[in-house]
Every structure is written in C-alpha cells, then in structure tokens.
Amino acid sequence: MHRPVVRVFVAASLDGFIASADGDLAWLSAFDDPPDQTGYSRVSAETDTLVLGRNTYDSVLGFDAWPYVGKRVVVLTHRSIAGQHGEVAYSGSLETLLHDLWAQGSRQVYLDGGNAIRQGLVGGCVDELTISWAPVLLGTGIPLFGSEVPQARLRLVRSQSLPSGLVQGTYALN
C-alpha cells in the first residue's frame, strides 16, 4: 500500500514533554533559533499536507496568522471543525488516511500533535523524526512518547547543537 513520506518535527523537554500539562508552550519561547537554522523551513517547504491532532489544531488557531497557507491540512478529531482555512476533519485510522492522501496526490506529510505522533509511531507510519531537545525539565506535561509506543531502533541521520541551547536529532524509522 502506497502512502506519503511522513515527517515529525517537534521540540521536547529533556524529560520528554512537548507541552505543559495544560497544553501551554510558553517554555519554548526561550529557544528562538531561526527556522532556517533548525531545518523547519526545509521541512515546511517540502510538505504538501499537514496532519494535526485536534489539540494542536486548536492551539494553532490562536496564532496571529495561519502558518499553513497553501498547504492541505487534515485534523484528526471526532468533533467538527469550522475549517476557516480549508482544513478538514478526519476521524478514521491514520493508516487509512495516509493511503487516501496518497491516492489524492499527497507525497510529503508533516505529522504534528502528541496523540497524532504517538498514533503514527504505533502504526509504523513515521519515516523521519526530528526532535529538538530543550534543556528544560518540566516534571509533568503532555508526553512525546507513551507506553503504547513500541520498542524500535532508530537510525541517526543528522544532529546539531543550536545557539539557543537546543540539541536536535533527526532519526530515520523505516
């Protein structure tokens, strides 16, 4: 079965959290490396479709400007969405969605949101995982990984230390 290449590009605290317990990302504001330095600009330019978890989508709606202009956006949710920028809701399996996206012409997917990322890892759908480790301990919050994620061996593709103190690793999974 064909499917697009799926990339994850995420920041996490050293203790493995991607947001505080209430979903707040303010702790990340101290790490303001330019997107060209982090590789985000490259990933964004190569992406034709974003698949977001519902909580991430709701957070993005609070941004000053819609960051995904010109991109197809699919939101994994069981609730309806307003679709202010052409985004659509999807409530089936990620594997089926990726197959459908391939059939519709999507070739490069950016997967974002804690539950969505974990679902992708559990389903073996993530091809590349970039984690920017922040030198912060949150103690509690929304975890990047969970007990449902299977054991896997990852291959380091590249790593870098960024001026803000982030240490970034990009790993191949498939």
MDTraj code that builds the backbone (N, CA, C; nanometers):
import mdtraj as md
import numpy as np

residues = "MET HIS ARG PRO VAL VAL ARG VAL PHE VAL ALA ALA SER LEU ASP GLY PHE ILE ALA SER ALA ASP GLY ASP LEU ALA TRP LEU SER ALA PHE ASP ASP PRO PRO ASP GLN THR GLY TYR SER ARG VAL SER ALA GLU THR ASP THR LEU VAL LEU GLY ARG ASN THR TYR ASP SER VAL LEU GLY PHE ASP ALA TRP PRO TYR VAL GLY LYS ARG VAL VAL VAL LEU THR HIS ARG SER ILE ALA GLY GLN HIS GLY GLU VAL ALA TYR SER GLY SER LEU GLU THR LEU LEU HIS ASP LEU TRP ALA GLN GLY SER ARG GLN VAL TYR LEU ASP GLY GLY ASN ALA ILE ARG GLN GLY LEU VAL GLY GLY CYS VAL ASP GLU LEU THR ILE SER TRP ALA PRO VAL LEU LEU GLY THR GLY ILE PRO LEU PHE GLY SER GLU VAL PRO GLN ALA ARG LEU ARG LEU VAL ARG SER GLN SER LEU PRO SER GLY LEU VAL GLN GLY THR TYR ALA LEU ASN".split()
xyz = np.array([
    [0.0850, -0.1185, 0.0000],
    [0.0000, 0.0000, 0.0000],
    [0.0886, 0.1237, 0.0000],
    [0.0661, 0.2124, -0.0929],
    [0.1425, 0.3360, -0.1012],
    [0.0909, 0.4369, 0.0000],
    [0.1842, 0.5178, 0.0510],
    [0.1498, 0.6286, 0.1396],
    [0.2575, 0.7343, 0.1272],
    [0.2241, 0.8579, 0.1654],
    [0.3254, 0.9644, 0.1608],
    [0.4370, 0.9403, 0.2618],
    [0.5485, 1.0086, 0.2420],
    [0.6542, 1.0135, 0.3426],
    [0.5988, 1.0959, 0.4590],
    [0.6173, 1.0464, 0.5805],
    [0.5638, 1.1141, 0.6992],
    [0.6799, 1.1596, 0.7864],
    [0.6809, 1.2919, 0.8127],
    [0.7846, 1.3517, 0.8982],
    [0.7220, 1.4105, 1.0232],
    [0.7948, 1.3986, 1.1325],
    [0.7606, 1.4646, 1.2576],
    [0.8740, 1.5609, 1.2869],
    [0.8391, 1.6824, 1.3265],
    [0.9374, 1.7852, 1.3622],
    [0.8842, 1.8484, 1.4895],
    [0.9466, 1.8189, 1.6034],
    [0.8881, 1.8557, 1.7322],
    [0.9978, 1.8952, 1.8314],
    [0.9612, 1.9781, 1.9267],
    [1.0504, 2.0118, 2.0378],
    [1.0003, 1.9393, 2.1619],
    [1.0932, 1.9016, 2.2479],
    [1.0574, 1.8328, 2.3719],
    [1.1529, 1.8749, 2.4825],
    [1.1017, 1.8738, 2.6035],
    [1.1869, 1.8972, 2.7200],
    [1.2768, 1.7748, 2.7382],
    [1.3821, 1.7903, 2.8156],
    [1.4721, 1.6767, 2.8380],
    [1.4006, 1.5592, 2.9044],
    [1.2940, 1.5874, 2.9793],
    [1.2189, 1.4776, 3.0408],
    [1.1047, 1.4283, 2.9527],
    [1.1050, 1.4685, 2.8261],
    [1.0172, 1.4067, 2.7280],
    [0.8799, 1.4665, 2.7086],
    [0.8568, 1.5895, 2.7517],
    [0.7254, 1.6515, 2.7360],
    [0.7274, 1.7534, 2.6223],
    [0.6165, 1.7594, 2.5473],
    [0.6065, 1.8528, 2.4352],
    [0.5246, 1.9762, 2.4705],
    [0.4587, 1.9733, 2.5846],
    [0.3811, 2.0876, 2.6347],
    [0.3603, 2.0672, 2.7838],
    [0.3266, 2.1740, 2.8526],
    [0.2933, 2.1612, 2.9940],
    [0.1612, 2.0855, 3.0063],
    [0.1220, 2.0530, 3.1257],
    [0.0011, 1.9728, 3.1484],
    [-0.1238, 2.0385, 3.0899],
    [-0.1275, 2.1720, 3.0874],
    [-0.2447, 2.2420, 3.0322],
    [-0.2271, 2.2755, 2.8837],
    [-0.1244, 2.2191, 2.8203],
    [-0.1012, 2.2410, 2.6779],
    [-0.0207, 2.3647, 2.6445],
    [0.0264, 2.4357, 2.7459],
    [0.0995, 2.5605, 2.7234],
    [0.2388, 2.5331, 2.6658],
    [0.2781, 2.6164, 2.5715],
    [0.4094, 2.6043, 2.5074],
    [0.5026, 2.7198, 2.5412],
    [0.4661, 2.8013, 2.6393],
    [0.5436, 2.9211, 2.6717],
    [0.6894, 2.8886, 2.7048],
    [0.7165, 2.7737, 2.7610],
    [0.8529, 2.7356, 2.7967],
    [0.9445, 2.7292, 2.6743],
    [0.8858, 2.7161, 2.5543],
    [0.9650, 2.7090, 2.4320],
    [1.0109, 2.8454, 2.3818],
    [0.9507, 2.9523, 2.4331],
    [0.9801, 3.0857, 2.3803],
    [1.1265, 3.1263, 2.3997],
    [1.1952, 3.0662, 2.4939],
    [1.3368, 3.0982, 2.5164],
    [1.4266, 3.0414, 2.4070],
    [1.3722, 2.9530, 2.3254],
    [1.4504, 2.8847, 2.2229],
    [1.4021, 2.9322, 2.0866],
    [1.4616, 3.0418, 2.0405],
    [1.4092, 3.1123, 1.9238],
    [1.5035, 3.1083, 1.8037],
    [1.5639, 2.9930, 1.7814],
    [1.6514, 2.9798, 1.6660],
    [1.5706, 2.9997, 1.5377],
    [1.6286, 3.0659, 1.4374],
    [1.5570, 3.0881, 1.3112],
    [1.5210, 2.9559, 1.2431],
    [1.4037, 2.9506, 1.1787],
    [1.3592, 2.8270, 1.1123],
    [1.4587, 2.7735, 1.0092],
    [1.5366, 2.8611, 0.9467],
    [1.6365, 2.8137, 0.8508],
    [1.7469, 2.7348, 0.9212],
    [1.7812, 2.7746, 1.0446],
    [1.8853, 2.7044, 1.1200],
    [1.8364, 2.5711, 1.1734],
    [1.7096, 2.5642, 1.2128],
    [1.6580, 2.4411, 1.2733],
    [1.6221, 2.3349, 1.1699],
    [1.6065, 2.3754, 1.0453],
    [1.5616, 2.2817, 0.9431],
    [1.4119, 2.2858, 0.9203],
    [1.3415, 2.3639, 1.0024],
    [1.1956, 2.3718, 0.9874],
    [1.1568, 2.4305, 0.8514],
    [1.2304, 2.5282, 0.8040],
    [1.1989, 2.5886, 0.6735],
    [1.2050, 2.4844, 0.5629],
    [1.3059, 2.3975, 0.5689],
    [1.3189, 2.2923, 0.4682],
    [1.2025, 2.1946, 0.4767],
    [1.1709, 2.1490, 0.5967],
    [1.0607, 2.0545, 0.6146],
    [0.9300, 2.1169, 0.5671],
    [0.9064, 2.2411, 0.6036],
    [0.7840, 2.3091, 0.5640],
    [0.7746, 2.3228, 0.4119],
    [0.8857, 2.3577, 0.3473],
    [0.8852, 2.3745, 0.2018],
    [0.8580, 2.2421, 0.1303],
    [0.9041, 2.1320, 0.1875],
    [0.8848, 2.0007, 0.1250],
    [0.7474, 1.9410, 0.1534],
    [0.6767, 1.9940, 0.2527],
    [0.5485, 1.9394, 0.2956],
    [0.4351, 1.9869, 0.2056],
    [0.3514, 1.8921, 0.1613],
    [0.2319, 1.9325, 0.0874],
    [0.1055, 1.9166, 0.1714],
    [0.1120, 1.8350, 0.2770],
    [-0.0050, 1.8105, 0.3615],
    [0.0374, 1.8036, 0.5072],
    [-0.0417, 1.8674, 0.5936],
    [-0.0201, 1.8571, 0.7371],
    [-0.1331, 1.7761, 0.7966],
    [-0.0980, 1.6851, 0.8858],
    [-0.1964, 1.6101, 0.9621],
    [-0.1732, 1.6480, 1.1074],
    [-0.2726, 1.7148, 1.1651],
    [-0.2609, 1.7682, 1.3006],
    [-0.3579, 1.6982, 1.3945],
    [-0.3145, 1.6784, 1.5184],
    [-0.4066, 1.6369, 1.6223],
    [-0.4969, 1.7537, 1.6585],
    [-0.6098, 1.7244, 1.7185],
    [-0.7088, 1.8284, 1.7485],
    [-0.6563, 1.9352, 1.8434],
    [-0.5857, 1.8954, 1.9485],
    [-0.5347, 1.9944, 2.0443],
    [-0.4329, 2.0869, 1.9780],
    [-0.3479, 2.0322, 1.8928],
    [-0.2511, 2.1141, 1.8201],
    [-0.3232, 2.2099, 1.7271],
    [-0.4225, 2.1599, 1.6579],
    [-0.5024, 2.2447, 1.5682],
    [-0.5654, 2.3609, 1.6454],
    [-0.6260, 2.3300, 1.7591],
    [-0.6883, 2.4356, 1.8394],
    [-0.5846, 2.5388, 1.8838],
    [-0.4628, 2.4948, 1.9166],
    [-0.3562, 2.5876, 1.9545],
    [-0.3165, 2.6761, 1.8373],
    [-0.3039, 2.6170, 1.7203],
    [-0.2628, 2.6916, 1.6006],
    [-0.3670, 2.7973, 1.5644],
    [-0.4938, 2.7681, 1.5886],
    [-0.5981, 2.8664, 1.5604],
    [-0.5797, 2.9942, 1.6419],
    [-0.5076, 2.9850, 1.7540],
    [-0.4818, 3.1017, 1.8374],
    [-0.3635, 3.1852, 1.7919],
    [-0.2902, 3.1405, 1.6911],
    [-0.1753, 3.2171, 1.6396],
    [-0.2252, 3.3441, 1.5713],
    [-0.1389, 3.4441, 1.5643],
    [-0.1738, 3.5698, 1.4965],
    [-0.2081, 3.5481, 1.3502],
    [-0.1349, 3.4584, 1.2851],
    [-0.1576, 3.4307, 1.1426],
    [-0.1597, 3.2799, 1.1208],
    [-0.2352, 3.2353, 1.0221],
    [-0.2415, 3.0938, 0.9867],
    [-0.1061, 3.0541, 0.9265],
    [-0.0348, 2.9583, 0.9889],
    [0.1001, 2.9264, 0.9432],
    [0.1080, 2.8306, 0.8234],
    [-0.0062, 2.7797, 0.7784],
    [-0.0044, 2.6755, 0.6759],
    [-0.0687, 2.7200, 0.5447],
    [-0.0504, 2.8451, 0.5093],
    [-0.1071, 2.8987, 0.3856],
    [-0.0559, 2.8158, 0.2672],
    [-0.1471, 2.7743, 0.1822],
    [-0.1106, 2.6978, 0.0636],
    [-0.0914, 2.5498, 0.0871],
    [-0.1108, 2.5042, 0.2092],
    [-0.0940, 2.3623, 0.2423],
    [-0.2299, 2.3000, 0.2720],
    [-0.2422, 2.1744, 0.2392],
    [-0.3607, 2.0983, 0.2781],
    [-0.3452, 2.0622, 0.4253],
    [-0.4534, 2.0794, 0.5037],
    [-0.4489, 2.0487, 0.6460],
    [-0.5644, 1.9544, 0.6806],
    [-0.5294, 1.8419, 0.7436],
    [-0.6280, 1.7448, 0.7902],
    [-0.6138, 1.7368, 0.9417],
    [-0.7265, 1.7466, 1.0119],
    [-0.7272, 1.7450, 1.1577],
    [-0.7844, 1.6122, 1.2056],
    [-0.7063, 1.5396, 1.2854],
    [-0.7538, 1.4145, 1.3429],
    [-0.8430, 1.4481, 1.4617],
    [-0.9736, 1.4235, 1.4463],
    [-1.0679, 1.4603, 1.5514],
    [-1.1997, 1.3859, 1.5322],
    [-1.2718, 1.3708, 1.6410],
    [-1.4073, 1.3140, 1.6354],
    [-1.5112, 1.4258, 1.6460],
    [-1.4632, 1.5485, 1.6630],
    [-1.5532, 1.6641, 1.6723],
    [-1.5466, 1.7442, 1.5427],
    [-1.6491, 1.8195, 1.5156],
    [-1.6498, 1.9014, 1.3946],
    [-1.5551, 2.0207, 1.4124],
    [-1.5108, 2.0738, 1.2992],
    [-1.4264, 2.1929, 1.2996],
    [-1.4881, 2.2945, 1.2042],
    [-1.4539, 2.4200, 1.2248],
    [-1.5088, 2.5258, 1.1403],
    [-1.4402, 2.5309, 1.0038],
    [-1.3169, 2.4849, 0.9931],
    [-1.2467, 2.4839, 0.8659],
    [-1.2278, 2.6217, 0.8064],
    [-1.1720, 2.7126, 0.8839],
    [-1.1570, 2.8527, 0.8439],
    [-1.0566, 2.8743, 0.7311],
    [-0.9698, 2.7754, 0.7066],
    [-0.8637, 2.7914, 0.6073],
    [-0.8630, 2.6743, 0.5091],
    [-0.9755, 2.6063, 0.4974],
    [-0.9842, 2.4919, 0.4074],
    [-0.9493, 2.3595, 0.4719],
    [-0.9150, 2.3611, 0.5999],
    [-0.8801, 2.2377, 0.6677],
    [-1.0048, 2.1487, 0.6837],
    [-0.9811, 2.0180, 0.6922],
    [-1.0909, 1.9226, 0.7049],
    [-1.0663, 1.8315, 0.8245],
    [-1.1750, 1.7815, 0.8814],
    [-1.1679, 1.6883, 0.9934],
    [-1.1639, 1.5448, 0.9408],
    [-1.0959, 1.4581, 1.0149],
    [-1.0889, 1.3165, 0.9807],
    [-1.0924, 1.2366, 1.1101],
    [-1.1740, 1.1298, 1.1130],
    [-1.1866, 1.0534, 1.2371],
    [-1.1533, 0.9056, 1.2222],
    [-1.0971, 0.8633, 1.1101],
    [-1.0594, 0.7234, 1.0925],
    [-0.9166, 0.6970, 1.1362],
    [-0.8640, 0.5824, 1.0933],
    [-0.7265, 0.5464, 1.1293],
    [-0.6270, 0.6291, 1.0480],
    [-0.5125, 0.6532, 1.1065],
    [-0.4073, 0.7285, 1.0391],
    [-0.3595, 0.6527, 0.9158],
    [-0.3473, 0.5215, 0.9254],
    [-0.3014, 0.4411, 0.8127],
    [-0.3945, 0.4582, 0.6923],
    [-0.5258, 0.4533, 0.7160],
    [-0.6227, 0.4707, 0.6072],
    [-0.6141, 0.6117, 0.5504],
    [-0.6027, 0.7110, 0.6378],
    [-0.5899, 0.8487, 0.5926],
    [-0.4689, 0.8638, 0.5012],
    [-0.3555, 0.8092, 0.5402],
    [-0.2341, 0.8233, 0.4605],
    [-0.2502, 0.7569, 0.3240],
    [-0.3150, 0.6430, 0.3194],
    [-0.3427, 0.5768, 0.1920],
    [-0.4315, 0.6656, 0.1049],
    [-0.5354, 0.7228, 0.1646],
    [-0.6262, 0.8126, 0.0912],
    [-0.5524, 0.9374, 0.0424],
    [-0.4657, 0.9931, 0.1269],
    [-0.3904, 1.1120, 0.0873],
    [-0.2993, 1.0812, -0.0309],
    [-0.2367, 0.9635, -0.0296],
    [-0.1516, 0.9229, -0.1416],
    [-0.2345, 0.9195, -0.2701],
    [-0.3516, 0.8573, -0.2635],
    [-0.4389, 0.8464, -0.3808],
    [-0.4819, 0.9840, -0.4316],
    [-0.4843, 1.0822, -0.3406],
    [-0.5248, 1.2189, -0.3766],
    [-0.4051, 1.3063, -0.4143],
    [-0.2854, 1.2493, -0.4191],
    [-0.1681, 1.3224, -0.4651],
    [-0.0725, 1.3722, -0.3594],
    [-0.1000, 1.3517, -0.2328],
    [-0.0075, 1.3953, -0.1269],
    [0.1140, 1.3038, -0.1251],
    [0.2320, 1.3646, -0.1149],
    [0.3552, 1.2860, -0.1126],
    [0.4411, 1.3117, 0.0105],
    [0.4254, 1.4280, 0.0742],
    [0.5069, 1.4648, 0.1903],
    [0.4157, 1.5170, 0.3000],
    [0.4037, 1.4421, 0.4088],
    [0.3146, 1.4778, 0.5190],
    [0.3965, 1.5161, 0.6412],
    [0.3537, 1.6241, 0.7041],
    [0.4090, 1.6672, 0.8325],
    [0.3047, 1.6310, 0.9371],
    [0.3398, 1.5443, 1.0304],
    [0.2504, 1.4964, 1.1359],
    [0.2830, 1.5707, 1.2643],
    [0.1800, 1.6318, 1.3272],
    [0.2057, 1.7128, 1.4459],
    [0.0964, 1.6929, 1.5496],
    [0.1375, 1.6980, 1.6766],
    [0.0465, 1.6813, 1.7894],
    [0.0798, 1.5528, 1.8632],
    [0.0804, 1.5586, 1.9949],
    [0.1215, 1.4442, 2.0759],
    [0.0498, 1.3144, 2.0427],
    [-0.0827, 1.3154, 2.0451],
    [-0.1576, 1.1936, 2.0151],
    [-0.1363, 1.1487, 1.8714],
    [-0.1329, 1.2429, 1.7790],
    [-0.1130, 1.2091, 1.6380],
    [0.0246, 1.1457, 1.6171],
    [0.1276, 1.2019, 1.6785],
    [0.2627, 1.1474, 1.6661],
    [0.2682, 1.0071, 1.7247],
    [0.2114, 0.9896, 1.8436],
    [0.2113, 0.8563, 1.9048],
    [0.1357, 0.7566, 1.8175],
    [0.0227, 0.7976, 1.7592],
    [-0.0527, 0.7100, 1.6703],
    [0.0330, 0.6716, 1.5490],
    [0.1064, 0.7674, 1.4953],
    [0.1949, 0.7389, 1.3826],
    [0.3060, 0.6426, 1.4190],
    [0.3631, 0.6586, 1.5368],
    [0.4696, 0.5680, 1.5818],
    [0.4153, 0.4279, 1.6066],
    [0.3000, 0.4192, 1.6710],
    [0.2388, 0.2887, 1.6985],
    [0.2063, 0.2171, 1.5668],
    [0.1557, 0.2915, 1.4687],
    [0.1179, 0.2331, 1.3410],
    [0.2328, 0.2132, 1.2433],
    [0.3536, 0.2515, 1.2820],
    [0.4682, 0.2371, 1.1937],
    [0.4619, 0.3289, 1.0730],
    [0.3982, 0.4433, 1.0889],
    [0.3755, 0.5365, 0.9776],
    [0.4751, 0.6507, 0.9722],
    [0.5617, 0.6652, 1.0701],
    [0.6560, 0.7773, 1.0731],
    [0.7864, 0.7339, 1.0072],
    [0.8293, 0.8108, 0.9074],
    [0.9537, 0.7810, 0.8369],
    [1.0721, 0.8573, 0.8938],
    [1.0481, 0.9812, 0.9372],
    [1.1557, 1.0660, 0.9878],
    [1.1056, 1.1409, 1.1111],
    [1.1851, 1.1373, 1.2155],
    [1.1502, 1.2001, 1.3431],
    [1.2617, 1.2967, 1.3812],
    [1.2291, 1.4271, 1.3826],
    [1.3252, 1.5282, 1.4262],
    [1.2798, 1.5808, 1.5608],
    [1.3657, 1.5654, 1.6605],
    [1.3356, 1.6133, 1.7952],
    [1.4391, 1.7179, 1.8329],
    [1.3907, 1.8352, 1.8708],
    [1.4769, 1.9409, 1.9237],
    [1.4635, 1.9369, 2.0755],
    [1.5642, 1.8828, 2.1404],
    [1.5611, 1.8669, 2.2855],
    [1.5962, 1.9992, 2.3525],
    [1.5051, 2.0497, 2.4338],
    [1.5262, 2.1753, 2.5058],
    [1.5858, 2.1460, 2.6427],
    [1.6864, 2.2219, 2.6846],
    [1.7481, 2.1999, 2.8148],
    [1.6592, 2.2522, 2.9285],
    [1.5434, 2.1886, 2.9408],
    [1.4426, 2.2253, 3.0410],
    [1.3831, 2.0967, 3.0960],
    [1.3551, 2.0952, 3.2250],
    [1.2813, 1.9846, 3.2858],
    [1.1449, 2.0381, 3.3271],
    [1.0387, 1.9834, 3.2700],
    [0.9031, 2.0294, 3.3032],
    [0.8435, 1.9510, 3.4196],
    [0.8892, 1.8280, 3.4396],
    [0.8384, 1.7479, 3.5510],
    [0.7072, 1.6783, 3.5212],
    [0.6204, 1.7446, 3.4486],
    [0.4924, 1.6873, 3.4099],
    [0.4464, 1.7585, 3.2836],
    [0.3524, 1.6995, 3.2159],
    [0.3023, 1.7614, 3.0944],
    [0.2502, 1.6597, 2.9957],
    [0.2449, 1.6995, 2.8707],
    [0.1992, 1.6112, 2.7637],
    [0.3227, 1.5412, 2.7081],
    [0.3281, 1.4081, 2.7199],
    [0.4479, 1.3360, 2.6789],
    [0.4587, 1.3213, 2.5275],
    [0.5811, 1.3199, 2.4790],
    [0.6043, 1.2886, 2.3385],
    [0.5797, 1.1401, 2.3158],
    [0.6311, 1.0575, 2.4026],
    [0.6160, 0.9130, 2.3902],
    [0.5289, 0.8621, 2.5035],
    [0.4794, 0.7404, 2.4893],
    [0.3998, 0.6781, 2.5933],
    [0.4220, 0.5284, 2.5903],
    [0.3611, 0.4596, 2.6847],
    [0.3805, 0.3148, 2.6952],
    [0.3255, 0.2394, 2.5748],
    [0.2358, 0.3025, 2.4984],
    [0.1786, 0.2365, 2.3808],
    [0.2741, 0.2336, 2.2619],
    [0.3780, 0.3176, 2.2643],
    [0.4730, 0.3237, 2.1534],
    [0.5647, 0.2015, 2.1625],
    [0.5716, 0.1236, 2.0543],
    [0.6512, 0.0008, 2.0585],
    [0.8009, 0.0280, 2.0588],
    [0.8749, -0.0688, 2.1089],
    [1.0203, -0.0596, 2.1046],
    [1.0637, -0.0535, 1.9590],
    [1.1582, 0.0333, 1.9292],
    [1.2069, 0.0480, 1.7924],
    [1.3507, 0.0964, 1.7944],
    [1.4244, 0.0559, 1.6973],
    [1.5618, 0.1041, 1.6793],
    [1.5575, 0.2138, 1.5739],
    [1.6113, 0.3287, 1.6062],
    [1.6129, 0.4424, 1.5162],
    [1.7554, 0.4630, 1.4637],
    [1.7649, 0.5177, 1.3435],
    [1.8964, 0.5457, 1.2850],
    [1.9159, 0.6966, 1.2801],
    [2.0211, 0.7456, 1.3471],
    [2.0512, 0.8883, 1.3460],
    [2.0946, 0.9297, 1.2061],
    [2.0228, 1.0287, 1.1495],
    [2.0526, 1.0795, 1.0163],
    [2.1410, 1.2038, 1.0262],
    [2.1099, 1.2905, 1.1231],
    [2.1917, 1.4099, 1.1456],
    [2.1621, 1.4623, 1.2864],
    [2.2566, 1.5417, 1.3352],
    [2.2374, 1.6062, 1.4654],
    [2.3070, 1.7410, 1.4622],
    [2.2583, 1.8289, 1.5484],
    [2.3214, 1.9604, 1.5586],
    [2.2871, 2.0233, 1.6925],
    [2.3760, 2.1101, 1.7351],
    [2.3538, 2.1926, 1.8520],
    [2.3211, 2.3321, 1.8021],
    [2.2139, 2.3896, 1.8527],
    [2.1698, 2.5216, 1.8074],
    [2.2101, 2.6291, 1.9077],
    [2.2250, 2.7540, 1.8625],
    [2.2701, 2.8613, 1.9516],
    [2.1845, 2.8791, 2.0769],
    [2.0560, 2.8516, 2.0703],
    [1.9684, 2.8708, 2.1861],
    [1.9900, 2.7673, 2.2949],
    [2.0616, 2.6589, 2.2633],
    [2.0808, 2.5504, 2.3591],
    [2.0065, 2.4234, 2.3216],
    [1.9216, 2.4301, 2.2196],
    [1.8547, 2.3098, 2.1710],
    [1.9574, 2.2151, 2.1115],
    [1.9360, 2.0855, 2.1331],
    [2.0143, 1.9829, 2.0670],
    [1.9165, 1.9017, 1.9843],
    [1.9431, 1.8971, 1.8549],
    [1.8458, 1.8392, 1.7631],
    [1.9014, 1.7108, 1.7018],
    [1.8152, 1.6100, 1.7004],
    [1.8496, 1.4851, 1.6329],
    [1.7402, 1.4514, 1.5328],
    [1.7808, 1.4080, 1.4143],
    [1.6875, 1.3603, 1.3138],
    [1.7131, 1.2125, 1.2941],
    [1.6065, 1.1336, 1.3048],
    [1.6169, 0.9884, 1.3022],
    [1.5297, 0.9310, 1.1909],
    [1.5791, 0.8261, 1.1266],
    [1.5003, 0.7511, 1.0299],
    [1.4392, 0.6315, 1.1029],
    [1.3130, 0.6043, 1.0737],
    [1.2453, 0.4922, 1.1374],
    [1.2221, 0.3757, 1.0427],
    [1.2027, 0.4045, 0.9165],
    [1.1729, 0.2981, 0.8203],
    [1.2824, 0.2859, 0.7167],
])
top = md.Topology()
chain = top.add_chain()
for i, resn in enumerate(residues, 1):
    res = top.add_residue(resn, chain, resSeq=i)
    for name in ("N", "CA", "C"):
        top.add_atom(name, md.element.get_by_symbol(name[0]), res)
traj = md.Trajectory(xyz[None], top)
